Amino acid sequence: ARSDPDQALELLDEHARRFSKGALLDEREALRAIALCKLDRLAEARMIAAALIESRPRSLLIDRMRDACPALVAE
């Protein structure tokens, strides 16, 4: 799924169905934003990234999203 954002989204959707409020919720949403960015679905990706940043402003996942898709995270 690392090189196939469509497949990544399918796997993330399955994870969300199975573990909707699981311990990896933030990681899942960061990966979702990155996959959407790679598919040029920037509006959706930015909404997800913004929600994560708002809820966890000091998260290391913000750097991960910025590294994977600089357009996701404004300075």
C-alpha positions in Angstrom: 0.0 0.0 0.0 3.0 2.3 0.4 3.2 2.9 -3.4 -0.5 2.6 -4.1 -2.5 5.3 -2.5 -5.9 3.8 -3.6 -5.0 0.5 -1.9 -3.8 2.4 1.2 -7.2 4.2 1.4 -9.0 0.8 1.1 -6.9 -0.6 3.9 -7.4 2.5 6.0 -11.2 2.3 5.5 -11.1 -1.3 6.6 -9.1 -0.3 9.7 -11.6 2.4 10.5 -14.5 0.0 10.3 -12.8 -2.5 12.6 -11.2 -0.1 15.0 -13.2 3.1 14.7 -11.8 4.6 18.0 -8.7 2.5 18.3 -5.3 3.6 19.6 -4.0 4.2 16.0 -6.7 6.7 15.1 -4.3 9.6 14.7 -1.9 7.6 12.7 -4.6 6.3 10.4 -5.9 9.8 9.7 -2.4 11.1 9.0 -1.9 8.2 6.5 -5.3 9.0 5.0 -4.3 12.6 4.5 -1.0 11.5 2.8 -2.7 9.0 0.5 -5.3 11.6 -0.5 -2.5 14.1 -1.2 -0.8 11.6 -3.4 -4.0 11.2 -5.4 -4.2 15.1 -5.8 -7.3 15.2 -3.6 -5.8 18.1 -1.7 -9.1 19.6 -0.4 -10.0 16.4 1.4 -6.4 15.8 2.5 -6.1 19.3 4.0 -9.4 18.9 5.9 -8.1 15.7 7.5 -4.7 17.2 8.3 -6.2 20.4 9.7 -8.4 18.3 12.1 -5.5 16.3 13.3 -3.4 19.4 13.8 -6.2 21.1 15.7 -6.7 18.1 18.0 -3.0 17.2 18.4 -0.9 20.4 17.7 2.3 18.9 19.0 2.0 15.5 17.3 5.0 14.2 15.5 2.6 13.1 12.8 2.5 16.7 11.6 6.1 16.5 10.6 5.4 13.1 8.9 2.6 14.7 6.9 4.7 17.7 6.0 7.6 15.5 4.8 5.3 13.3 2.7 3.2 16.1 1.3 4.3 19.7 2.0 1.0 21.1 0.7 -0.8 19.5 3.6 0.7 21.6 6.4 1.0 25.3 6.2 3.9 26.9 8.1 
